[in-house]
């Protein structure tokens, strides 16, 4: 696929890395020749220096032959103008824009073809906010991801010494779950290497275990399999920037939130936006500031400034001073890999969080959701099944009869169903008839199913896409 990426910042560079590694023809446009040179040194991409909102620059980038435009510069206005030009001057089929402004995101009419012609709008800051909010809700997790509009949840936890399953085979998990609750261990990573899970695989202490279950079942599953932490009540946030302010606003209603911001003007501005969160002006890397604000009583510390080193220092210091769990936002992926699992519980790379929404539009077939895992080494896809037994390799077939793709596992199936009536507090109400199925060897896939597939290595993805594609005569 020919793809033009506008912007060589953290998001643009991560997108370029993800797409260039998959045999796409990628061109990156940015006004900084230095950023482009650094990108070209490590990736097989073409670069063009210039203003991404100018037709002449877009033409130099090969926009006339492009199948997709990914506009992820720091400027909403540049991204919107580039999408409009790409649609109306060059007829680019797919146009993705990164947008921060709430006004643009709230008004779909502005993004329509007759206006700015944005096919898909993404807001990485909001995606990171939602991601961190889920980690706060599941404090024992390293990752929490959702599929099928939230009906299925994938949680990554670290197995601990003395846990119910440690030293036992995966198939014994069924003994610890109530009859109506089902779950699937879709992947295990041991010392950063994937372990192909079968019923006889033995879980070891320190393993990263990926559990997939229906949303309403995930907590009972975690309760049975892992030592549960107390719910998070008190949170301290270092940094009142875009992400810090968003997450504070999202959490302040149900949590005690303190925000530490070093810039006095910024601290004053965000304090006026909050109802309950307390904003303090100070340095989060100052031991005295953290001690005075009772860091040892905090359930979670979130280091969300724009500086990787400050985030690592602040989170490490918070942990040493007694905070139960700490998270650091780290743009450099190498740093995130290095610090997670030490004093820092979670090293979060923002670009890796937001890359999934972009990959959704690049994948072949009808893909509803993509989540990048293990810093991009693994991936989970939600594919929509089409066709019939003649035109599809999966419709009407049992899981056991499908071709084996080593390292790729079907973890769950969401099957649409008609609305049904249920009693809530003695009152009949209409609820969704959709069903989350944890498949077994004799489960049959049907047309219209949403199938969640976990791939421990990205090299398996083309095989999975090909398996779920329908033959040409279906159309």
C-alpha positions as CSV (number, residue, x, y, z in Angstrom):
1,X,0.0,0.0,0.0
2,X,1.3,3.5,-0.8
3,X,1.0,5.7,2.3
4,X,1.9,9.3,2.8
5,X,2.5,10.3,6.5
6,X,2.5,14.0,7.5
7,X,4.5,14.7,10.6
8,X,7.7,13.0,11.9
9,X,7.1,13.5,15.6
10,X,6.6,10.6,18.1
11,X,3.2,9.5,16.6
12,X,4.3,9.9,12.9
13,X,7.6,8.1,13.5
14,X,5.8,5.2,15.3
15,X,3.3,5.0,12.5
16,X,6.1,5.0,9.9
17,X,8.0,2.3,11.7
18,X,4.9,0.1,12.0
19,X,3.9,0.5,8.4
20,X,7.4,0.3,6.8
21,X,8.0,-3.0,8.5
22,X,5.0,-4.5,6.6
23,X,6.2,-3.9,3.1
24,X,4.3,-0.7,2.5
25,X,5.6,2.1,0.3
26,X,5.8,4.9,2.9
27,X,6.7,8.6,2.4
28,X,7.0,10.9,5.4
29,X,6.6,14.7,5.2
30,X,7.9,17.2,7.8
31,X,9.3,20.7,8.0
32,X,12.3,19.4,10.1
33,X,15.0,18.0,7.9
34,X,16.8,16.8,11.0
35,X,13.8,14.7,12.2
36,X,13.5,13.2,8.7
37,X,17.2,12.4,8.4
38,X,17.0,10.5,11.7
39,X,14.0,8.6,10.5
40,X,15.5,7.7,7.1
41,X,18.6,6.4,8.9
42,X,16.7,3.6,10.6
43,X,13.7,3.0,8.4
44,X,13.2,2.2,4.7
45,X,11.0,5.2,4.0
46,X,11.1,8.1,1.6
47,X,11.2,11.6,3.1
48,X,10.1,15.1,1.8
49,X,10.9,18.3,3.6
50,X,8.2,21.0,3.5
51,X,4.9,22.4,4.7
52,X,2.4,19.5,4.6
53,X,-0.5,21.8,3.9
54,X,0.8,22.8,0.5
55,X,-0.3,21.0,-2.7
56,X,3.1,21.2,-4.2
57,X,4.7,19.5,-1.2
58,X,2.0,16.8,-1.2
59,X,2.6,16.3,-4.9
60,X,6.3,15.8,-4.3
61,X,5.5,13.2,-1.7
62,X,3.6,11.2,-4.3
63,X,0.1,12.0,-3.1
64,X,-1.3,11.4,-6.6
65,X,-0.7,7.7,-6.4
66,X,-1.3,7.3,-2.6
67,X,-3.9,5.0,-1.2
68,X,-3.8,6.5,2.2
69,X,-2.9,9.8,3.9
70,X,-2.1,9.8,7.6
71,X,-2.0,13.5,8.8
72,X,-0.5,13.4,12.3
73,X,1.4,16.8,12.6
74,X,1.1,18.8,15.7
75,X,-1.4,21.2,14.0
76,X,-5.1,20.4,13.7
77,X,-5.4,23.0,11.0
78,X,-2.6,21.5,8.9
79,X,-4.0,18.0,9.2
80,X,-7.5,19.2,8.2
81,X,-6.3,21.2,5.2
82,X,-4.1,18.3,4.0
83,X,-7.1,15.9,4.1
84,X,-9.3,18.4,2.2
85,X,-6.6,18.8,-0.5
86,X,-5.9,15.1,-0.7
87,X,-9.6,14.4,-1.3
88,X,-10.6,17.2,-3.6
89,X,-7.4,17.6,-5.6
90,X,-5.9,14.1,-5.6
91,X,-8.8,11.8,-4.8
92,X,-6.9,9.8,-2.1
93,X,-9.3,7.1,-0.9
94,X,-8.5,7.0,2.9
95,X,-7.6,10.2,4.8
96,X,-6.8,10.0,8.6
97,X,-6.3,13.1,10.7
98,X,-5.0,13.5,14.2
99,X,-7.1,16.1,15.9
100,X,-6.8,17.6,19.4
101,X,-9.5,20.3,19.3
102,X,-12.7,19.3,20.9
103,X,-14.7,21.5,18.5
104,X,-13.4,19.5,15.5
105,X,-14.0,16.1,17.2
106,X,-17.5,17.0,18.4
107,X,-18.9,18.1,15.0
108,X,-19.0,15.3,12.5
109,X,-20.3,17.6,9.8
110,X,-17.0,19.5,9.8
111,X,-15.2,16.2,8.8
112,X,-17.7,15.3,6.0
113,X,-16.6,15.0,2.4
114,X,-18.0,18.4,1.5
115,X,-16.0,20.0,4.3
116,X,-12.6,18.8,5.5
117,X,-13.1,15.3,4.0
118,X,-11.6,13.4,6.9
119,X,-12.3,9.6,6.6
120,X,-11.2,8.8,10.2
121,X,-10.3,11.2,13.0
122,X,-8.0,10.0,15.8
123,X,-7.1,11.7,19.1
124,X,-4.1,10.0,20.6
125,X,-4.4,12.1,23.8
126,X,-7.9,10.8,24.4
127,X,-6.9,7.2,23.6
128,X,-4.1,7.4,26.2
129,X,-6.5,8.9,28.7
130,X,-9.0,6.0,28.2
131,X,-6.1,3.5,28.4
132,X,-4.8,4.9,31.7
133,X,-8.3,5.0,33.1
134,X,-8.6,1.3,32.5
135,X,-5.3,0.6,34.2
136,X,-6.6,2.5,37.2
137,X,-9.7,0.4,37.2
138,X,-7.5,-2.8,37.1
139,X,-4.5,-1.9,39.2
140,X,-3.1,-5.4,39.0
141,X,-2.9,-5.3,35.2
142,X,0.0,-4.3,32.9
143,X,-2.4,-3.8,30.0
144,X,-6.2,-3.6,29.7
145,X,-7.7,-3.6,26.1
146,X,-11.3,-3.8,24.9
147,X,-12.9,-5.5,21.9
148,X,-16.4,-5.6,20.4
149,X,-17.4,-2.2,21.8
150,X,-16.3,-3.1,25.2
151,X,-18.1,-6.5,25.4
152,X,-14.8,-8.5,25.6
153,X,-11.7,-7.5,27.7
154,X,-8.1,-8.5,27.3
155,X,-6.0,-8.1,30.5
156,X,-2.2,-8.7,30.8
157,X,-1.0,-9.6,34.4
158,X,2.3,-10.8,35.8
159,X,2.1,-14.2,37.4
160,X,3.4,-14.1,41.0
161,X,5.0,-16.7,43.2
162,X,2.3,-18.5,45.1
163,X,-0.5,-17.7,42.6
164,X,-3.1,-20.3,42.0
165,X,-1.9,-21.2,38.5
166,X,1.8,-20.8,39.0
167,X,3.5,-24.2,38.6
168,X,0.3,-25.7,37.2
169,X,-1.0,-26.5,33.7
170,X,-3.3,-24.0,32.0
171,X,-6.1,-26.6,31.7
172,X,-6.4,-26.6,35.6
173,X,-7.8,-23.0,35.4
174,X,-11.2,-24.4,34.7
175,X,-11.2,-25.9,38.3
176,X,-11.0,-22.4,39.8
177,X,-13.7,-20.7,37.9
178,X,-17.5,-20.8,38.5
179,X,-19.5,-22.9,36.0
180,X,-21.0,-19.8,34.3
181,X,-17.6,-18.0,33.9
182,X,-15.2,-18.8,31.0
183,X,-11.9,-17.3,30.0
184,X,-9.0,-18.0,27.7
185,X,-5.2,-17.5,28.2
186,X,-4.4,-16.4,24.7
187,X,-0.7,-15.8,25.2
188,X,2.2,-16.0,27.6
189,X,5.5,-14.1,27.4
190,X,8.4,-15.5,29.4
191,X,11.5,-13.3,29.6
192,X,10.3,-11.3,26.7
193,X,9.8,-14.4,24.5
194,X,6.4,-15.8,23.5
195,X,5.3,-19.2,24.8
196,X,2.7,-21.0,22.7
197,X,-0.1,-21.7,25.2
198,X,-1.7,-25.2,25.2
199,X,-3.7,-26.9,27.9
200,X,-0.5,-28.5,29.2
201,X,1.6,-25.3,29.3
202,X,2.8,-24.7,32.9
203,X,2.7,-21.1,34.1
204,X,5.9,-19.8,35.8
205,X,6.3,-16.9,38.3
206,X,7.2,-13.8,36.4
207,X,5.3,-14.8,33.2
208,X,3.2,-12.1,31.5
209,X,-0.2,-13.8,31.0
210,X,-2.8,-12.4,28.6
211,X,-6.4,-13.3,29.7
212,X,-9.4,-12.8,27.5
213,X,-13.0,-12.9,28.8
214,X,-16.4,-11.3,28.5
215,X,-16.3,-7.9,30.3
216,X,-18.6,-9.1,33.1
217,X,-16.4,-12.1,33.7
218,X,-12.9,-10.5,33.8
219,X,-13.0,-9.5,37.4
220,X,-14.1,-12.9,38.7
221,X,-11.4,-14.5,36.6
222,X,-8.7,-12.1,38.0
223,X,-10.0,-12.7,41.5
224,X,-9.6,-16.4,41.2
225,X,-6.2,-16.4,39.4
226,X,-4.4,-13.5,41.0
227,X,-3.9,-11.7,44.3
228,X,-6.2,-8.7,43.9
229,X,-5.0,-5.3,44.8
230,X,-7.3,-2.9,46.7
231,X,-9.3,-0.5,44.4
232,X,-7.4,2.7,43.6
233,X,-8.8,5.7,45.5
234,X,-6.0,8.2,45.9
235,X,-4.0,9.2,42.8
236,X,-1.2,11.7,42.3
237,X,-0.4,13.0,38.8
238,X,2.9,14.6,37.8
239,X,2.3,17.0,34.9
240,X,-0.7,19.1,34.0
241,X,-0.3,19.1,30.2
242,X,-2.8,17.8,27.7
243,X,-2.7,14.2,29.0
244,X,-2.3,14.9,32.7
245,X,-5.3,17.4,32.6
246,X,-7.4,15.0,30.7
247,X,-6.8,12.0,33.0
248,X,-7.3,14.2,36.1
249,X,-10.7,15.4,34.7
250,X,-11.7,11.9,33.9
251,X,-10.9,10.5,37.4
252,X,-11.7,13.3,39.8
253,X,-15.3,12.4,40.3
254,X,-14.6,8.9,41.7
255,X,-11.1,9.3,43.0
256,X,-9.0,11.7,45.2
257,X,-6.8,13.4,42.7
258,X,-3.7,15.6,43.2
259,X,-1.9,17.2,40.2
260,X,1.6,18.5,40.5
261,X,2.5,21.1,37.7
262,X,5.7,23.1,37.6
263,X,4.4,26.0,35.5
264,X,2.4,28.4,37.7
265,X,0.3,29.8,34.9
266,X,-0.6,26.3,33.6
267,X,-1.4,25.2,37.2
268,X,-3.7,28.1,37.7
269,X,-5.4,27.5,34.3
270,X,-6.1,23.8,34.8
271,X,-7.2,24.3,38.5
272,X,-10.1,26.4,37.2
273,X,-11.3,23.5,35.1
274,X,-11.5,20.9,37.8
275,X,-14.3,20.5,40.3
276,X,-12.6,18.3,42.9
277,X,-9.0,17.7,41.8
278,X,-6.3,19.6,43.8
279,X,-3.6,21.3,41.7
280,X,-0.2,22.0,43.3
281,X,2.6,24.1,41.8
282,X,5.9,22.3,42.2
283,X,8.4,19.8,40.8
284,X,7.4,16.2,40.9
285,X,11.1,15.2,41.0
286,X,11.5,17.0,44.4
287,X,11.5,14.5,47.2
288,X,10.2,17.1,49.7
289,X,7.2,18.0,47.5
290,X,6.2,14.3,47.2
291,X,6.7,13.7,50.9
292,X,4.7,16.8,52.0
293,X,1.8,15.6,49.8
294,X,1.9,12.1,51.4
295,X,3.1,10.1,48.5
296,X,3.3,7.0,50.8
297,X,-0.5,7.1,51.1
298,X,-1.2,7.2,47.4
299,X,-2.5,4.1,45.6
300,X,-1.2,5.2,42.2
301,X,1.3,7.7,40.9
302,X,1.1,8.7,37.2
303,X,4.1,10.5,35.7
304,X,2.6,12.2,32.7
305,X,4.9,15.2,31.9
306,X,6.4,15.8,28.4
307,X,9.9,14.8,29.6
308,X,10.9,11.1,29.6
309,X,13.7,11.6,32.1
310,X,11.5,13.5,34.5
311,X,8.8,10.9,34.3
312,X,11.3,8.1,35.0
313,X,12.9,10.0,38.0
314,X,9.5,11.1,39.5
315,X,8.0,7.6,39.2
316,X,11.1,5.9,40.6
317,X,11.2,8.4,43.5
318,X,7.4,7.9,44.2
319,X,7.9,4.2,44.4
320,X,10.9,4.5,46.7
321,X,8.9,6.8,49.0
322,X,6.1,4.2,49.4
323,X,3.6,4.7,46.6
324,X,1.9,1.3,45.9
325,X,1.9,1.5,42.1
326,X,3.6,3.8,39.6
327,X,3.2,4.5,35.9
328,X,5.5,6.6,33.7
329,X,4.7,8.0,30.3
330,X,7.8,7.3,28.2
331,X,8.0,8.3,24.5
332,X,11.3,6.5,23.8
333,X,10.4,2.9,23.4
334,X,13.8,1.7,24.4
335,X,13.4,3.5,27.7
336,X,9.9,2.0,28.3
337,X,11.3,-1.5,27.7
338,X,14.2,-0.8,30.1
339,X,12.4,0.6,33.1
340,X,9.2,-1.6,33.2
341,X,9.4,-4.3,35.8
342,X,12.0,-2.5,37.9
343,X,10.9,0.2,40.3
344,X,8.4,1.4,37.7
345,X,5.4,-0.9,37.4
346,X,4.3,0.3,34.0
347,X,6.3,2.1,31.3
348,X,3.8,3.4,28.9
349,X,4.7,4.4,25.3
350,X,1.9,6.8,24.1
351,X,2.6,6.2,20.4
352,X,2.2,2.4,20.9
353,X,-1.2,3.0,22.5
354,X,-2.5,5.0,19.6
355,X,-1.0,3.0,16.8
356,X,-3.7,0.4,17.0
357,X,-6.4,2.7,15.7
358,X,-4.3,3.5,12.7
359,X,-3.4,-0.1,12.0
360,X,-7.2,-0.9,11.9
361,X,-7.4,1.0,8.6
362,X,-4.3,-0.6,7.1
363,X,-5.2,-4.3,7.8
364,X,-6.7,-6.3,4.9
365,X,-10.2,-7.6,5.3
366,X,-13.0,-6.2,7.5
367,X,-11.1,-5.3,10.7
368,X,-13.0,-3.7,13.5
369,X,-10.2,-3.1,16.0
370,X,-6.5,-3.6,16.3
371,X,-4.4,-3.5,19.5
372,X,-0.6,-3.3,19.3
373,X,0.9,-5.4,22.1
374,X,4.4,-5.8,23.6
375,X,5.6,-2.6,22.1
376,X,4.5,-3.6,18.7
377,X,6.0,-7.1,18.7
378,X,2.5,-8.7,19.0
379,X,-1.0,-7.8,17.9
380,X,-4.6,-8.6,18.6
381,X,-7.2,-8.2,15.8
382,X,-10.9,-8.1,15.9
383,X,-12.0,-9.4,12.4
384,X,-15.6,-9.5,11.1
385,X,-16.5,-12.7,9.3
386,X,-18.2,-12.5,5.9
387,X,-19.3,-14.9,3.2
388,X,-20.6,-18.5,3.3
389,X,-19.1,-21.9,3.4
390,X,-18.2,-21.7,-0.3
391,X,-16.6,-18.3,-0.3
392,X,-15.0,-18.3,3.1
393,X,-12.3,-20.6,4.6
394,X,-13.8,-20.1,8.1
395,X,-17.6,-19.9,7.9
396,X,-19.4,-23.1,8.9
397,X,-16.1,-24.7,10.1
398,X,-15.1,-25.8,13.6
399,X,-12.1,-24.2,15.2
400,X,-10.4,-27.6,15.1
401,X,-10.8,-27.8,11.3
402,X,-9.1,-24.4,10.6
403,X,-5.5,-24.3,9.3
404,X,-3.0,-24.0,12.1
405,X,-1.1,-20.7,12.1
406,X,1.7,-21.2,14.7
407,X,1.5,-18.4,17.3
408,X,-2.0,-17.2,16.2
409,X,-4.9,-18.1,18.5
410,X,-8.6,-17.3,18.3
411,X,-9.4,-16.0,21.8
412,X,-13.1,-15.0,21.6
413,X,-16.1,-14.7,19.3
414,X,-18.8,-12.1,19.6
415,X,-22.0,-13.3,18.1
416,X,-24.7,-10.8,17.4
417,X,-28.2,-11.8,18.7
418,X,-31.6,-10.2,18.8
419,X,-32.5,-8.1,21.8
420,X,-33.9,-10.0,24.8
421,X,-35.9,-9.2,27.9
422,X,-34.3,-9.5,31.4
423,X,-35.3,-8.6,34.9
424,X,-33.5,-5.8,36.7
425,X,-34.7,-5.1,40.2
426,X,-37.9,-7.0,39.3
427,X,-38.6,-4.8,36.3
428,X,-38.4,-6.3,32.7
429,X,-36.0,-4.4,30.5
430,X,-34.6,-4.9,27.0
431,X,-31.0,-5.9,26.9
432,X,-28.5,-6.8,24.2
433,X,-28.7,-10.4,22.9
434,X,-25.1,-10.4,21.8
435,X,-23.0,-13.2,23.2
436,X,-19.3,-13.5,24.0
437,X,-18.1,-17.0,23.3
438,X,-14.8,-18.4,24.5
439,X,-14.3,-20.9,21.7
440,X,-13.2,-24.5,22.1
441,X,-12.2,-27.0,19.4
442,X,-15.8,-27.8,18.4
443,X,-17.0,-24.2,18.2
444,X,-18.3,-23.3,14.7
445,X,-17.7,-19.9,13.2
446,X,-20.7,-18.2,11.6
447,X,-21.0,-15.3,9.1
448,X,-21.3,-12.0,11.0
449,X,-19.2,-13.1,14.0
450,X,-16.5,-10.8,15.4
451,X,-13.5,-13.0,16.0
452,X,-10.6,-11.8,18.2
453,X,-7.3,-13.3,17.1
454,X,-4.1,-12.9,19.1
455,X,-0.8,-13.0,17.2
456,X,2.3,-13.4,19.2
457,X,4.4,-12.1,16.2
458,X,3.5,-9.6,13.6
459,X,4.8,-12.0,10.9
460,X,1.7,-14.1,11.4
461,X,-0.7,-11.3,10.6
462,X,-0.8,-11.7,6.7
463,X,-1.7,-15.4,7.2
464,X,-4.5,-14.5,9.5
465,X,-5.8,-11.8,7.2
466,X,-5.7,-14.2,4.2
467,X,-7.6,-16.9,6.2
468,X,-10.5,-14.6,7.0
469,X,-10.8,-13.0,3.5
470,X,-13.6,-14.1,1.2
471,X,-13.0,-15.2,-2.3
472,X,-13.6,-12.8,-5.2
473,X,-16.8,-14.5,-6.4
474,X,-18.5,-13.5,-3.1
475,X,-18.8,-9.9,-4.4
